[in-house]
Amino acid sequence: MQDFVISISQYAKGIKPGFIIIPQNGCELAYNGIDSAGGLRTDYLHAIDAITVEELFYNETLVADPYRLQLLQPLKSLKPILVADYLGNDADYNQVVSLNEQQGFLSFPRVHSNYYYNQIPSIVQHENSENIASMDDAKNFLYLLNPENFASRELYIQSLAATNFDVIIIDLFYEDSPLTAQELTQLKIKHNGGQRLVISYVNVGAAEKYRYYWQKHWTLHIPHWLRKKYEGYDDEYYVKFWTKEWQEIIYGNEKSYIKKIIDAGFDGAFLDNVEAYYAIYYND
């Protein structure tokens, strides 16, 4: 997976210098041998621009993860760390923000009704009108994966444009249609006039049945690189991410997912399920 992320980054940055790569979870990938004892893997760190972690402090209740916190300590001086915790009790909002700020992490607390990343919070941490040119400039972020709560494409774009988040992480598509360059231009300006970054979600560790690349005859092991079902997600399969067939879907050619993201005008890609290696090798 480390080599996969590096290859994606090299391809994207080769086409669009400054293109941002943000892996979600899998913070151990920043180390040689997937172990902090092996020291930092510098080529991997050079390839990425930030790290996002889910449920670091809260997964409905306070369950701080000492192992991942330990892994993140040497990394937080090197890359911005974005944390998306999930609150069982919305009254814990201020506490989760405080826990992240103590570590120097950017916090996106998901209230209890926002488990599926389908809401725009009314609160923007450290709201500002500054121009955001890189992830190092960011003071907050919005992670909105599912636009189901928006009645139309126009309302979706207008609602995002009306916010002051420094970084917006959203899907390349609204329903089955990619966002346009005109829509991306609109989203790259905060409501208060400052410039911001807009990053596209892409699942690199699991195939999703509702994506453009999915073929009707596909099922488990057909094609051979569909490795195992993703528990809890009926429309997803973990993939043998090291295979040429899957990697060509993700990057390296005009029809690839990353190329579609670049062509739409996004500032970067948010790589989900980089920890798929764990599900395949250690949790089979």
Contacts in CASP RR format, 6 or more apart in sequence:
PFRMAT RR
TARGET T0000
AUTHOR 0000-0000-0000
METHOD contacts of the structure
MODEL  1
MQDFVISISQYAKGIKPGFIIIPQNGCELAYNGIDSAGGLRTDYLHAIDA
ITVEELFYNETLVADPYRLQLLQPLKSLKPILVADYLGNDADYNQVVSLN
EQQGFLSFPRVHSNYYYNQIPSIVQHENSENIASMDDAKNFLYLLNPENF
ASRELYIQSLAATNFDVIIIDLFYEDSPLTAQELTQLKIKHNGGQRLVIS
YVNVGAAEKYRYYWQKHWTLHIPHWLRKKYEGYDDEYYVKFWTKEWQEII
YGNEKSYIKKIIDAGFDGAFLDNVEAYYAIYYND
1 29 0 8 1.000
1 241 0 8 1.000
1 274 0 8 1.000
1 275 0 8 1.000
1 276 0 8 1.000
1 277 0 8 1.000
2 29 0 8 1.000
2 41 0 8 1.000
2 44 0 8 1.000
4 204 0 8 1.000
4 241 0 8 1.000
4 242 0 8 1.000
4 247 0 8 1.000
5 21 0 8 1.000
5 23 0 8 1.000
5 29 0 8 1.000
5 44 0 8 1.000
5 47 0 8 1.000
5 48 0 8 1.000
5 204 0 8 1.000
5 271 0 8 1.000
5 274 0 8 1.000
6 43 0 8 1.000
6 44 0 8 1.000
6 47 0 8 1.000
7 247 0 8 1.000
7 251 0 8 1.000
8 21 0 8 1.000
8 47 0 8 1.000
8 204 0 8 1.000
8 250 0 8 1.000
8 251 0 8 1.000
8 258 0 8 1.000
8 269 0 8 1.000
8 271 0 8 1.000
9 19 0 8 1.000
9 21 0 8 1.000
9 47 0 8 1.000
9 48 0 8 1.000
10 47 0 8 1.000
11 251 0 8 1.000
11 252 0 8 1.000
11 258 0 8 1.000
12 19 0 8 1.000
12 21 0 8 1.000
12 251 0 8 1.000
12 258 0 8 1.000
12 261 0 8 1.000
12 262 0 8 1.000
12 268 0 8 1.000
12 269 0 8 1.000
13 19 0 8 1.000
13 21 0 8 1.000
15 259 0 8 1.000
15 262 0 8 1.000
16 262 0 8 1.000
19 262 0 8 1.000
19 267 0 8 1.000
19 268 0 8 1.000
19 269 0 8 1.000
20 49 0 8 1.000
20 50 0 8 1.000
20 134 0 8 1.000
20 135 0 8 1.000
20 197 0 8 1.000
20 199 0 8 1.000
20 267 0 8 1.000
20 268 0 8 1.000
20 269 0 8 1.000
21 47 0 8 1.000
21 48 0 8 1.000
21 49 0 8 1.000
21 268 0 8 1.000
21 269 0 8 1.000
21 271 0 8 1.000
22 48 0 8 1.000
22 49 0 8 1.000
22 50 0 8 1.000
22 51 0 8 1.000
22 52 0 8 1.000
22 82 0 8 1.000
22 135 0 8 1.000
22 169 0 8 1.000
22 199 0 8 1.000
22 268 0 8 1.000
22 269 0 8 1.000
22 270 0 8 1.000
22 271 0 8 1.000
23 29 0 8 1.000
23 48 0 8 1.000
23 51 0 8 1.000
23 52 0 8 1.000
23 271 0 8 1.000
23 274 0 8 1.000
24 52 0 8 1.000
24 53 0 8 1.000
24 54 0 8 1.000
24 270 0 8 1.000
24 271 0 8 1.000
24 272 0 8 1.000
24 273 0 8 1.000
24 274 0 8 1.000
25 52 0 8 1.000
25 53 0 8 1.000
25 54 0 8 1.000
25 273 0 8 1.000
25 274 0 8 1.000
25 275 0 8 1.000
26 51 0 8 1.000
26 274 0 8 1.000
26 275 0 8 1.000
26 278 0 8 1.000
27 51 0 8 1.000
27 53 0 8 1.000
27 68 0 8 1.000
27 71 0 8 1.000
27 72 0 8 1.000
27 75 0 8 1.000
28 34 0 8 1.000
28 35 0 8 1.000
28 36 0 8 1.000
28 71 0 8 1.000
29 41 0 8 1.000
29 44 0 8 1.000
29 274 0 8 1.000
29 275 0 8 1.000
30 40 0 8 1.000
30 41 0 8 1.000
30 44 0 8 1.000
30 45 0 8 1.000
30 51 0 8 1.000
30 71 0 8 1.000
30 75 0 8 1.000
31 37 0 8 1.000
31 38 0 8 1.000
31 39 0 8 1.000
31 40 0 8 1.000
31 41 0 8 1.000
31 71 0 8 1.000
32 38 0 8 1.000
32 39 0 8 1.000
32 40 0 8 1.000
32 41 0 8 1.000
33 41 0 8 1.000
34 277 0 8 1.000
36 70 0 8 1.000
36 71 0 8 1.000
36 74 0 8 1.000
40 74 0 8 1.000
40 78 0 8 1.000
45 75 0 8 1.000
45 78 0 8 1.000
45 79 0 8 1.000
48 79 0 8 1.000
49 79 0 8 1.000
49 80 0 8 1.000
49 134 0 8 1.000
49 135 0 8 1.000
50 79 0 8 1.000
50 80 0 8 1.000
50 81 0 8 1.000
50 82 0 8 1.000
50 135 0 8 1.000
51 72 0 8 1.000
51 75 0 8 1.000
51 79 0 8 1.000
51 80 0 8 1.000
51 81 0 8 1.000
51 82 0 8 1.000
52 81 0 8 1.000
52 82 0 8 1.000
52 83 0 8 1.000
52 84 0 8 1.000
52 143 0 8 1.000
52 169 0 8 1.000
52 270 0 8 1.000
53 68 0 8 1.000
53 72 0 8 1.000
53 81 0 8 1.000
53 82 0 8 1.000
53 83 0 8 1.000
53 84 0 8 1.000
54 83 0 8 1.000
54 84 0 8 1.000
54 85 0 8 1.000
54 86 0 8 1.000
55 63 0 8 1.000
55 65 0 8 1.000
55 84 0 8 1.000
55 85 0 8 1.000
55 86 0 8 1.000
56 64 0 8 1.000
56 65 0 8 1.000
56 68 0 8 1.000
56 69 0 8 1.000
56 72 0 8 1.000
56 83 0 8 1.000
56 85 0 8 1.000
56 100 0 8 1.000
56 105 0 8 1.000
57 63 0 8 1.000
57 64 0 8 1.000
57 65 0 8 1.000
57 83 0 8 1.000
57 85 0 8 1.000
57 96 0 8 1.000
57 99 0 8 1.000
57 100 0 8 1.000
58 85 0 8 1.000
58 86 0 8 1.000
58 87 0 8 1.000
58 88 0 8 1.000
58 92 0 8 1.000
58 96 0 8 1.000
58 109 0 8 1.000
59 85 0 8 1.000
59 86 0 8 1.000
60 86 0 8 1.000
60 87 0 8 1.000
60 88 0 8 1.000
60 112 0 8 1.000
61 88 0 8 1.000
61 89 0 8 1.000
62 92 0 8 1.000
62 95 0 8 1.000
64 99 0 8 1.000
69 103 0 8 1.000
72 81 0 8 1.000
72 103 0 8 1.000
72 105 0 8 1.000
75 81 0 8 1.000
76 103 0 8 1.000
76 104 0 8 1.000
76 105 0 8 1.000
79 135 0 8 1.000
80 106 0 8 1.000
80 135 0 8 1.000
80 136 0 8 1.000
80 138 0 8 1.000
81 103 0 8 1.000
81 104 0 8 1.000
81 105 0 8 1.000
81 106 0 8 1.000
82 105 0 8 1.000
82 106 0 8 1.000
82 108 0 8 1.000
82 141 0 8 1.000
82 167 0 8 1.000
83 100 0 8 1.000
83 105 0 8 1.000
83 106 0 8 1.000
83 107 0 8 1.000
83 108 0 8 1.000
84 108 0 8 1.000
84 110 0 8 1.000
84 117 0 8 1.000
84 143 0 8 1.000
85 96 0 8 1.000
85 100 0 8 1.000
85 107 0 8 1.000
85 108 0 8 1.000
85 109 0 8 1.000
85 110 0 8 1.000
86 110 0 8 1.000
86 112 0 8 1.000
86 114 0 8 1.000
86 115 0 8 1.000
87 93 0 8 1.000
87 96 0 8 1.000
87 109 0 8 1.000
87 110 0 8 1.000
87 111 0 8 1.000
87 112 0 8 1.000
88 112 0 8 1.000
89 112 0 8 1.000
90 111 0 8 1.000
90 112 0 8 1.000
93 109 0 8 1.000
93 111 0 8 1.000
93 123 0 8 1.000
96 107 0 8 1.000
96 109 0 8 1.000
97 107 0 8 1.000
97 109 0 8 1.000
97 125 0 8 1.000
100 106 0 8 1.000
100 107 0 8 1.000
101 107 0 8 1.000
106 125 0 8 1.000
106 138 0 8 1.000
106 139 0 8 1.000
106 140 0 8 1.000
106 141 0 8 1.000
107 125 0 8 1.000
107 140 0 8 1.000
108 121 0 8 1.000
108 140 0 8 1.000
108 141 0 8 1.000
108 142 0 8 1.000
108 143 0 8 1.000
109 121 0 8 1.000
110 117 0 8 1.000
111 119 0 8 1.000
111 121 0 8 1.000
113 119 0 8 1.000
114 121 0 8 1.000
116 145 0 8 1.000
116 146 0 8 1.000
116 148 0 8 1.000
117 143 0 8 1.000
117 144 0 8 1.000
117 145 0 8 1.000
117 146 0 8 1.000
118 144 0 8 1.000
118 145 0 8 1.000
118 146 0 8 1.000
118 147 0 8 1.000
118 148 0 8 1.000
118 149 0 8 1.000
119 144 0 8 1.000
119 149 0 8 1.000
120 142 0 8 1.000
120 144 0 8 1.000
120 159 0 8 1.000
120 160 0 8 1.000
120 163 0 8 1.000
121 142 0 8 1.000
124 140 0 8 1.000
124 163 0 8 1.000
124 164 0 8 1.000
124 165 0 8 1.000
125 139 0 8 1.000
125 140 0 8 1.000
126 139 0 8 1.000
126 140 0 8 1.000
127 140 0 8 1.000
127 164 0 8 1.000
128 139 0 8 1.000
128 164 0 8 1.000
128 166 0 8 1.000
129 164 0 8 1.000
129 190 0 8 1.000
129 192 0 8 1.000
129 193 0 8 1.000
129 194 0 8 1.000
130 137 0 8 1.000
130 166 0 8 1.000
130 194 0 8 1.000
131 137 0 8 1.000
131 194 0 8 1.000
131 195 0 8 1.000
132 138 0 8 1.000
132 166 0 8 1.000
132 167 0 8 1.000
132 194 0 8 1.000
132 195 0 8 1.000
132 196 0 8 1.000
132 197 0 8 1.000
133 195 0 8 1.000
134 197 0 8 1.000
135 167 0 8 1.000
135 197 0 8 1.000
137 166 0 8 1.000
138 166 0 8 1.000
138 167 0 8 1.000
138 197 0 8 1.000
139 166 0 8 1.000
140 165 0 8 1.000
140 166 0 8 1.000
140 167 0 8 1.000
141 165 0 8 1.000
141 166 0 8 1.000
141 167 0 8 1.000
141 168 0 8 1.000
141 169 0 8 1.000
142 160 0 8 1.000
142 163 0 8 1.000
142 165 0 8 1.000
142 167 0 8 1.000
142 168 0 8 1.000
142 169 0 8 1.000
143 169 0 8 1.000
144 160 0 8 1.000
144 168 0 8 1.000
144 169 0 8 1.000
144 170 0 8 1.000
145 169 0 8 1.000
145 170 0 8 1.000
145 171 0 8 1.000
145 201 0 8 1.000
146 171 0 8 1.000
147 156 0 8 1.000
147 170 0 8 1.000
147 171 0 8 1.000
147 174 0 8 1.000
150 156 0 8 1.000
150 159 0 8 1.000
153 174 0 8 1.000
153 175 0 8 1.000
153 177 0 8 1.000
156 174 0 8 1.000
157 179 0 8 1.000
157 183 0 8 1.000
157 186 0 8 1.000
157 187 0 8 1.000
160 168 0 8 1.000
160 170 0 8 1.000
160 187 0 8 1.000
161 186 0 8 1.000
161 187 0 8 1.000
161 189 0 8 1.000
161 191 0 8 1.000
162 191 0 8 1.000
163 190 0 8 1.000
163 191 0 8 1.000
164 190 0 8 1.000
164 191 0 8 1.000
164 192 0 8 1.000
165 190 0 8 1.000
165 196 0 8 1.000
166 190 0 8 1.000
166 196 0 8 1.000
166 197 0 8 1.000
167 196 0 8 1.000
167 197 0 8 1.000
167 198 0 8 1.000
167 199 0 8 1.000
168 187 0 8 1.000
168 196 0 8 1.000
168 197 0 8 1.000
168 198 0 8 1.000
168 199 0 8 1.000
169 199 0 8 1.000
169 200 0 8 1.000
169 201 0 8 1.000
169 270 0 8 1.000
170 179 0 8 1.000
170 198 0 8 1.000
170 199 0 8 1.000
170 200 0 8 1.000
170 201 0 8 1.000
171 200 0 8 1.000
171 201 0 8 1.000
172 178 0 8 1.000
172 179 0 8 1.000
172 200 0 8 1.000
172 201 0 8 1.000
172 202 0 8 1.000
172 257 0 8 1.000
172 260 0 8 1.000
172 261 0 8 1.000
172 264 0 8 1.000
172 266 0 8 1.000
173 179 0 8 1.000
176 212 0 8 1.000
178 260 0 8 1.000
178 264 0 8 1.000
179 187 0 8 1.000
179 264 0 8 1.000
180 264 0 8 1.000
181 264 0 8 1.000
181 265 0 8 1.000
184 198 0 8 1.000
184 264 0 8 1.000
184 265 0 8 1.000
184 266 0 8 1.000
187 196 0 8 1.000
187 198 0 8 1.000
188 195 0 8 1.000
188 196 0 8 1.000
188 197 0 8 1.000
188 198 0 8 1.000
188 267 0 8 1.000
189 195 0 8 1.000
189 196 0 8 1.000
190 196 0 8 1.000
197 267 0 8 1.000
197 268 0 8 1.000
198 266 0 8 1.000
198 267 0 8 1.000
198 268 0 8 1.000
199 266 0 8 1.000
199 267 0 8 1.000
199 268 0 8 1.000
199 269 0 8 1.000
199 270 0 8 1.000
200 261 0 8 1.000
200 264 0 8 1.000
200 266 0 8 1.000
200 268 0 8 1.000
200 269 0 8 1.000
200 270 0 8 1.000
201 269 0 8 1.000
201 270 0 8 1.000
201 272 0 8 1.000
202 250 0 8 1.000
202 257 0 8 1.000
202 258 0 8 1.000
202 261 0 8 1.000
202 269 0 8 1.000
202 270 0 8 1.000
202 271 0 8 1.000
202 272 0 8 1.000
203 236 0 8 1.000
203 272 0 8 1.000
203 273 0 8 1.000
204 241 0 8 1.000
204 250 0 8 1.000
204 271 0 8 1.000
204 272 0 8 1.000
204 273 0 8 1.000
204 274 0 8 1.000
204 276 0 8 1.000
205 238 0 8 1.000
205 239 0 8 1.000
205 241 0 8 1.000
205 272 0 8 1.000
205 273 0 8 1.000
205 274 0 8 1.000
205 276 0 8 1.000
206 230 0 8 1.000
206 233 0 8 1.000
206 236 0 8 1.000
206 237 0 8 1.000
206 238 0 8 1.000
206 239 0 8 1.000
206 272 0 8 1.000
206 273 0 8 1.000
206 276 0 8 1.000
207 213 0 8 1.000
207 214 0 8 1.000
207 218 0 8 1.000
207 226 0 8 1.000
207 236 0 8 1.000
207 237 0 8 1.000
207 239 0 8 1.000
207 246 0 8 1.000
207 249 0 8 1.000
208 214 0 8 1.000
208 235 0 8 1.000
208 236 0 8 1.000
209 218 0 8 1.000
209 235 0 8 1.000
209 236 0 8 1.000
209 237 0 8 1.000
210 235 0 8 1.000
213 249 0 8 1.000
213 257 0 8 1.000
218 226 0 8 1.000
219 226 0 8 1.000
220 226 0 8 1.000
220 228 0 8 1.000
220 229 0 8 1.000
220 237 0 8 1.000
221 227 0 8 1.000
223 245 0 8 1.000
224 240 0 8 1.000
224 243 0 8 1.000
225 239 0 8 1.000
225 240 0 8 1.000
225 243 0 8 1.000
225 245 0 8 1.000
225 246 0 8 1.000
226 237 0 8 1.000
226 239 0 8 1.000
227 237 0 8 1.000
227 238 0 8 1.000
227 239 0 8 1.000
227 240 0 8 1.000
227 280 0 8 1.000
228 237 0 8 1.000
228 238 0 8 1.000
228 279 0 8 1.000
228 280 0 8 1.000
228 284 0 8 1.000
229 236 0 8 1.000
229 237 0 8 1.000
229 238 0 8 1.000
230 236 0 8 1.000
230 237 0 8 1.000
230 238 0 8 1.000
230 279 0 8 1.000
238 273 0 8 1.000
238 276 0 8 1.000
238 279 0 8 1.000
238 280 0 8 1.000
239 246 0 8 1.000
239 276 0 8 1.000
240 246 0 8 1.000
240 280 0 8 1.000
241 247 0 8 1.000
241 276 0 8 1.000
241 277 0 8 1.000
248 256 0 8 1.000
249 256 0 8 1.000
249 257 0 8 1.000
250 256 0 8 1.000
250 257 0 8 1.000
250 258 0 8 1.000
251 257 0 8 1.000
251 258 0 8 1.000
251 259 0 8 1.000
252 258 0 8 1.000
252 259 0 8 1.000
253 259 0 8 1.000
258 269 0 8 1.000
261 268 0 8 1.000
261 269 0 8 1.000
END
